[in-house]
């Protein structure tokens, strides 16, 4: 099982950004993907799950209404769509499946 995140970068407050999670080694179309983030000095927190059957559920209160997730089964890829980014969203973002983690992708929100 392998997951590889990408799409991070430096953005201005209020910007939108989409992260990608390319997966391999398992049946992606049948598998939920979980998205986490780790803020500077903080622990890794579960933001939500992107569901194999479609749609996503965000558990983290601070991202509800701003972050959603989707997938493209033809590309074995899960996406995290982030809008109205704020400095407190600065973190390393991870996806995970079957307890396999990628290296993460850094998102920095700063003016």
Backbone torsions as a table, in degrees:
resi	resn	phi	psi	omega
1	UNK	NA	132.1	178.8
2	UNK	-142.0	136.9	174.3
3	UNK	-130.0	140.2	-178.1
4	UNK	-133.4	117.2	179.4
5	UNK	-90.8	150.2	174.6
6	UNK	-158.5	169.8	175.0
7	UNK	106.7	-2.9	179.3
8	UNK	-71.1	174.1	178.2
9	UNK	168.0	-170.6	178.1
10	UNK	-99.7	123.4	-178.8
11	UNK	-133.0	161.0	177.7
12	UNK	-82.8	152.0	173.4
13	UNK	-54.5	139.0	-178.5
14	UNK	91.7	-7.1	-178.4
15	UNK	-78.3	167.4	173.5
16	UNK	-116.3	153.6	-179.3
17	UNK	-154.7	143.8	175.8
18	UNK	-119.1	126.2	176.5
19	UNK	-98.3	151.1	178.9
20	UNK	-117.9	150.0	177.0
21	UNK	-135.0	102.8	-180.0
22	UNK	-90.8	127.7	-172.0
23	UNK	-116.8	150.0	176.5
24	UNK	-154.4	160.9	176.0
25	UNK	91.0	4.0	176.7
26	UNK	-155.1	171.9	-179.2
27	UNK	-81.4	93.8	-174.3
28	UNK	-58.1	-41.4	-173.4
29	UNK	-64.1	-19.0	-179.9
30	UNK	-102.5	3.9	-168.3
31	UNK	-119.8	135.0	171.1
32	UNK	-74.8	149.8	176.1
33	UNK	-119.1	130.5	177.7
34	UNK	-100.8	140.1	178.6
35	UNK	-112.8	131.7	179.3
36	UNK	-125.6	165.5	168.1
37	UNK	-144.9	154.7	178.0
38	UNK	-129.8	113.3	179.6
39	UNK	-81.6	160.1	179.1
40	UNK	-56.3	123.8	179.7
41	UNK	78.6	1.0	-178.0
42	UNK	-112.3	175.9	178.2
43	UNK	-88.9	173.6	178.8
44	UNK	-81.9	124.7	-175.7
45	UNK	-119.1	142.0	176.5
46	UNK	-76.0	124.7	176.1
47	UNK	-91.5	-44.7	-178.1
48	UNK	177.5	-175.0	-177.6
49	UNK	-128.7	136.3	174.3
50	UNK	-100.1	124.0	-165.0
51	UNK	-95.3	142.3	179.3
52	UNK	-60.0	-33.7	-177.6
53	UNK	-84.3	0.1	177.6
54	UNK	111.8	146.7	179.6
55	UNK	83.5	179.8	180.0
56	UNK	-150.8	157.3	175.0
57	UNK	-127.6	122.4	176.9
58	UNK	-97.7	125.1	-178.6
59	UNK	-93.1	-27.2	-175.7
60	UNK	-78.0	121.5	-173.7
61	UNK	-59.3	-36.9	-173.8
62	UNK	-71.0	-14.8	-179.6
63	UNK	-110.3	-8.2	179.0
64	UNK	-59.7	135.3	-179.0
65	UNK	85.5	-12.4	179.3
66	UNK	-116.8	-31.8	-177.6
67	UNK	-113.0	137.1	170.6
68	UNK	-138.3	168.2	179.1
69	UNK	-132.9	153.0	178.2
70	UNK	-148.6	-179.0	-179.5
71	UNK	-147.4	160.6	170.0
72	UNK	-128.5	102.2	-176.5
73	UNK	-63.9	-28.0	-179.7
74	UNK	-68.7	-20.5	179.8
75	UNK	-111.1	5.1	-176.7
76	UNK	50.0	42.6	-173.1
77	UNK	-129.6	133.1	171.7
78	UNK	-104.2	145.4	-178.7
79	UNK	-123.7	142.0	172.4
80	UNK	-113.8	115.3	-179.4
81	UNK	-97.7	120.1	-176.0
82	UNK	-119.1	132.0	179.5
83	UNK	-128.0	162.9	179.7
84	UNK	47.5	50.7	-178.0
85	UNK	-65.1	142.9	-178.4
86	UNK	-125.4	160.7	-180.0
87	UNK	-53.6	-31.8	179.7
88	UNK	-72.0	-8.6	174.1
89	UNK	-84.5	-3.7	177.0
90	UNK	-60.1	121.7	-174.0
91	UNK	-173.2	170.2	165.8
92	UNK	-94.8	128.8	-175.7
93	UNK	-105.8	135.1	-177.3
94	UNK	-127.0	149.6	165.4
95	UNK	-115.9	158.5	-179.9
96	UNK	-150.3	148.1	174.3
97	UNK	-148.5	135.9	178.8
98	UNK	49.9	42.2	176.1
99	UNK	63.5	16.9	175.1
100	UNK	-100.4	132.5	-175.4
101	UNK	-117.4	147.5	172.0
102	UNK	-89.4	-170.9	-178.4
103	UNK	-84.2	-11.5	-178.7
104	UNK	85.5	162.8	176.1
105	UNK	-134.1	132.4	-174.3
106	UNK	-82.8	130.6	172.1
107	UNK	-118.4	123.7	177.9
108	UNK	-121.7	124.3	179.7
109	UNK	-111.8	114.0	-175.0
110	UNK	-157.7	146.1	174.7
111	UNK	-92.0	NA	NA
